[in-house]
């Protein structure tokens, strides 16, 4: 899984952007637009996914 953030110049100035979650094998993706603090949301999404993946492996 990969989480990417896209911000325009306006988005960087006002701290808004788009988050895209690319699922395994890059075949599916989920996009969230107009997210406040997209870098923070990206870090949270990645941390939660890694956490859930560890539980599935146990």
N, C-alpha and C positions, 0 to 999 in steps of 0.2 A: 504494500500500500504506500502511496505517495500523496502528500497533501501539498498543494501549491497555492500561492497567493498572487493575485494580479491587481495592481493598483495603478490608476492613471495619475497624472500630476495633481489633479484636483483631489483624488482619493488620498494621495500621500499627504497633501496639505491638511485635509480634514479627517484623516485617519479612517477611511472607508475603503473597502475593496471587495473582491470576489475570491472565494475559497473554492477550490476544486479538489475533490478527493478521488484519486485514481485507484481503483481496486486492483487486486492481484491480476497479473498478466495484461494489464492496461486495456482490458476489454470493456469494463464498465466504469462510469464516473458519475459523481454527484456534484452538482454545482450550487453554491449558495451565493447569491448576489447581494450587494449593498450591506455588507457586514461591517459593523463598527469594530475597530481594533482587530483587523484580520490576522495579524501576526500572532497575537495572543490566542485567538481562536484556533489557528493552525497548530500551535504548540499543544493546546489542550486536546484537540482531536487526535494528534499523533500519540500523545501520552495515553489517552484512553484506549486507542486501538492496540498499542503495544501491551498495555495491561490486560486487555481481554484476550489477546493472542497467547499470552503466557498462561492464563487460566485454561485455555482450550488444550494446551500442550500437556498439562498435568493430568 
